[in-house]
Amino acid sequence: MKGLLAHRSPLNQLLVFVGIALFSFFSIGLLGTVVLQGITGISVESLQDLNAHQLAKPGMLTFFRGMQLVQFIGLFLIPSWICARLFHYEPNRFLGLQAPNLNYFWFWALLIMLVSLPFVQFVGELNQRVVFPQGVNEWVKAQEQSATETIKLLISSNTLQDLLLNIVFIALLAGVGEELVFRGIIQRLLARKYGRWAGILIASFIFSAIHLQFYGFVPRFLLGIVLGVLFAYSGSLWVSILAHFLYDAVLITAAYFNPDMLREESVLPLLQMVLPALISLLLSIWIIRQIIERSSENPPNEPTWVQEDLNNPFSS
């Protein structure tokens, strides 16, 4: 099985990945939903029109945490593992499951996630003020409301056990799963086809768009770029996983100690956020420059690609 599709073009491999991911997600998702319904007593029909009363039902929190695990296995873990084995003779190296080329990258990953928070928050506030066309605006608000209610349910519990469970089921599963797919697979294939920075930008766009939360599209896109830079220039997916996990864990912990963060309106006036955001941006740019410069001195250990099949219709 190893390297069975290694000779195919990156775009062909990307189509294969999408097909496998969809099949795995629907099959594992169906099985997981049936199991979770039996455990919690929550029916799928009750999820179609969520409101505060329904979200407060016993077992609902367990159901959503279970679905986080099902999504991690079906959409992220299994497709990434299968496709890494199909696309390369060294699957772990293909995914970047190796140590970074320099130990400095562990420090840079932690630092930039913390330093970039004020700027990301400021951009998020600006994104919230975007006005969509009337027809689109209603759909966007509906998607945002559904996601917001789910997030509030998952992170609004006030016990230490809930905090730890949220860090595991949200920060850890998302950090590992999303990095496997968006950096380990998608960015890797796009960078091979179009170049390093095009791969980073396109993968970040897909990463943000697929969440269907358009009032948070821009900050999530910027976060994807930072994670993409860490992966591309360190050569290690573990570095971007650590950064992603830290970012989510910090926000979850902050919301635990400051529930006002879950409100839809801004906690701070926009003008008060400008100076911290500017400092955050300048420091983030400086860190990214340091990452790129250090990587040029010690290039990452990239996978070795086999020659493409010229008869492949997707090879051009």
Buried (B, 14 or more C-beta within 10 A) or exposed (E): EEBEBBBBBBBBBBBBBBEBBEEBBEEBBEEBBEEBBEEBBBEEEBBEEBEEEBBEEEBBBBBBBBBBBBBBBBBBBBBBBBBBBBBBBBBEBBBBBBBBBBEBBBEBBBBBBBBBBBBBBBBBBEBBEEEEEEEEEEEBBEBBEBBBBBBBBBBBBEEEEBBEBBBBBBBBBBBBBBBBBBBBBBBBBBBBBBEBEEBBBBBBBBBBEEEEBBBBBBBBBBBBBBBBBBBBBBBBBBBBBBBBBBBBBBBBBEBBEEEEBEEEEBEEEEEEBEEBBEEBBEBBEEBBEBBEEBBEEBEBBBBEEEEBBEEBEBBE
